[in-house]
Amino acid sequence: MPAQRARLTVDLDALAANYALFRAQAAGAEVGPVVKADGYGLGAAEVSRRLWAEGARSFFVARLEEGEALRAALGPERPAAIHVFDGATGGSGPRLAASTLIPILNSPGQVEVYSTFSRAHGSALPCGLHIDTGMNRLGLRPEELEALAAAPDRLTGLDIGLVMSHLACADHEEHPLNARQAGRFRKARALFPNARASLSNSAGVFLGADFHHELVRPGVGLYGGGPFNRPDKRIAAVARLEAPILDVRAVAAGETVGYGADFEADRPYRAAIVAAGYADGVPRAAWPEGKVWFAGALRPVLGRVSMDLLVIDVTGCDAAAPGAMVELLGPNLPLDDVAKAGGTIAHAILTGLGRRAERVYLGAAG
Ligand SMILES: Cc1ncc(COP(=O)(O)O)c(C=O)c1O
């Protein structure tokens, strides 16, 4: 019998269904998947190849190295437009150009560096501009953008195909910053009428047509996260994390479970010891809110999650036995619920999935 260990199943058909949902929701805007951090931990190569097969042509990563790896994974037969959010940092020009990557320039300094590189390179290089409309993270400030638009010689050599910004509060539908950012973005993009415009992440797509422009950039929603940090029935679970029970034991009333002796049994329990812990991506803070799915029911986590193990309550459940698989995340245990119980967000759960679990991809590879 093969040794049992945790298994992460990535359902590429569910991914494709979510991509179709975003296309419908974006009503004509292009849907450009965000596949940074190794496709939110699910495998940028596998995820991107399938999304290409579903019609995706523009992709977004954060780092230069992620862009290079994605270019290699997609190969010459899938000539995707791969955008790099970090932009053009000093000296990265030759590598960006060698892998035909599109840096999103995000400061006057980057514009200067890439324009100089582009002129020396001999042909106009595609790039995007990131405008900061209120997040105070990356991006040219509106006045810096106006100064650039007023001095086109500073842009010589650049083929600016995309103007983008990023919403700070899209997951809070009612937040007043959403409308303020949308207004600032509309003004800013008008300075570059020939470039396409992109404002929205997953949640932004659900804020309505004012937020769509020509291209939207969903990440977490493609991978199963609800747009507003809560499960959404329209979005299919893509990742399923399961782990085997190693042992089942009785815990007497008054005994404690796990590090810190934080959980004290107020009655006799049957407890199952599951072979997964925070090294596998289970939030360390899962207890006391966290649950797992086993034998047709949600069952509470008992005590602190440790690196390799967690303990669950299987009192009265005959199916609990060594070797039986427990679902820690998946169709029966939505990503957003797991995140909430762990005091975090779906993005962090996905990107925190460990490398130890066996990985299985379901559905056509693309
Ligand atoms: C600039 C930018 N655009 C789009 C996204 C996708 O966001 P989400 O995963 O919330 O859809 C991100 C992710 O953090 C991002 O940094």
The ligand as a Tripos MOL2 file, in Angstrom:
@<TRIPOS>MOLECULE
LIG
   16    16     1     0     0
SMALL
NO_CHARGES

@<TRIPOS>ATOM
      1 C1         -1.9700   45.0210   -9.3830 C.3       1 LIG1
      2 C2         -2.8570   43.8450   -9.1290 C.ar      1 LIG1
      3 N1         -3.8680   43.6000   -9.9830 N.ar      1 LIG1
      4 C3         -4.7160   42.5490   -9.7980 C.ar      1 LIG1
      5 C4         -4.5650   41.6920   -8.7260 C.ar      1 LIG1
      6 C5         -5.5330   40.5510   -8.5270 C.3       1 LIG1
      7 O1         -6.2430   40.7200   -7.3330 O.3       1 LIG1
      8 P1         -7.3180   39.6340   -6.8240 P.3       1 LIG1
      9 O2         -6.5400   38.4150   -6.5400 O.co2     1 LIG1
     10 O3         -7.8950   40.2340   -5.6110 O.co2     1 LIG1
     11 O4         -8.2770   39.4470   -7.9450 O.co2     1 LIG1
     12 C6         -3.5230   41.9170   -7.8190 C.ar      1 LIG1
     13 C7         -3.3480   41.0190   -6.6660 C.2       1 LIG1
     14 O5         -2.9510   41.3100   -5.6030 O.2       1 LIG1
     15 C8         -2.6340   43.0160   -8.0340 C.ar      1 LIG1
     16 O6         -1.6230   43.2780   -7.1790 O.3       1 LIG1
@<TRIPOS>BOND
     1     1     2 1
     2     2     3 ar
     3     2    15 ar
     4     3     4 ar
     5     4     5 ar
     6     5     6 1
     7     5    12 ar
     8     6     7 1
     9     7     8 1
    10     8     9 2
    11     8    10 1
    12     8    11 1
    13    12    13 1
    14    12    15 ar
    15    13    14 2
    16    15    16 1
@<TRIPOS>SUBSTRUCTURE
     1 LIG1         1 GROUP 0 **** ****
